[in-house]
Amino acid sequence: MRNGHRLGRRFGWLWGAYGTSALGTWLAFGAFPLIAVQVLHAGPAEVAALSSVGALVGAAVAVPLGPWVEFRRKRPVLIAMDLVRFGALLTVPAAFALGVLTFLQLLLVSVVVAAADITFRAASGAYLKTLLRAEDLLVANARFESTSWTTTIIGPPLGGAAIGLLGPVATVVADAVSYLLSALGIGAMGGHEPRPQRRDAARMRARDLLDGWRYILADTTLRRLLCDTALFNGLVMATQPLLTVLMLGPLGFAPWQYGLAFAVPSIGGLLGSRLARPLVTWLGQPRVLVVAGALRALWPIGLVFVGPGTGGLLLVMGVELGLIFCCGVFNPVCATYRLERTATDRVARMLSAWSVTIKVSTALLTAVWGVLGGLLGPRTAIGLAGVLLLATPLLLPRRPAALLPEPEPAPSRA
């Protein structure tokens, strides 16, 4: 692990903490809907509310936390958000054991976890920029992306086995413990982190809540990247429930085949993240960002042609493999570019606004495509999303030269 040693011991602890919590998240993938259905006998509307309403309200709660995080030491915030998620998730098995678990509690926990997730991402991005040299940011983000796809591959099968043996509540316990271990790992990093200084007013003002969006909108390149990412992620995620209905319903795929169709292509994300840095070295960051961003939009339209049997299964796996590979290249390069483009005293607010926008757009588009799927049928709705995705590269910066690094702007008043 020569490169890991080069990035330093403190990054190693941060990386380990990220991997631990990511594995816990994927072990518990789908646990809340299963608990809602199997334990609380919830209906489809309630199950949909767990993901859509929980994400939307959680994003709203996280809006004021972005400016709050900006002017505090980031490591204590990271530990606090891990402990908040640990405590919130642990209430679920506790209430289940006491026989008092309710749907409202699941919804409230999903809101708390969603808000803590956004806040953690904002603080971790800001902390990473101060922890590493600028030339090491792409290496670090590629490591995070690689770890994310690795846990995506191994987490759901292990979680599914655990659910089969012990029930869905057991995986929630594992997820909660992973956040506790993450907090301990971040706490073990050590080192001194100076307190950020606020240059305007000591008290947070109402206009500060929108400062992250103002910063993004004022930068043409960041604005275009956010619009592209929000629409791309939202449309891709919106088609997943429809594809689930199509594959497990009319096409007659078995559940294990459905799981295989999405687990195996995750290898593409692992490969893409490993190739991100060599590609940037060879072609340059601007060209990789634009080309990978455009290529990832070409794949989803292929899902319209999925049919039954082995051929249909291979088609889904091939489309998902190409899509995830391009995302594996694009995501760490985009994450690095955002940090390089943003002033140090604005990173937390920018990342918080970015995450809130992605979550809200994904939740809204998922709801809209659920209605379209009911009106037009799953295949037609998937095709419509695929056609719209083909247009998303138009939102990317038109010329790679527009993505060339700029000197970090001087800190300005909020």
Secondary structure, 3 states (H helix, E strand, C coil): CHHHHHHCHHHHHHHHHHHHHHHHHHHCCCHHHHHHHHCCCCCHHHHHHHHHHHHHHHHHHHCCHHHHHHCCCHHHHHHHHHHHHHHHHHHHHHHHHHCCCCHHHHHHHHHHHHHHHHHHHHHHHHHHHHHCCHHHHHHHHHHHHHHHHHHHHHHHHHHHHHHHHHCHHHHHHHHHHHHHHHHHHHHCCCCCCCCCCCCCCCCCCHHHHHHHHHHHHHCHHHHHHHHHHHHHHHHHHHHHHHHHHHHHCCCCCCHHHHHHHHHCCHHHHHHHHHHHHHHHHHHCHHHHHHHHHHHHHHCHHHHHHCCCHHHHHHHHHHHHHHHHHHHHHHHHHHHHHHHHHCCHHHHHHHHHHHHHHHHHHHHHHHHHHHHHHHHHCHHHHHHHHHHHHHHHHHHCCCCHHHHCCCCCCCCCCC
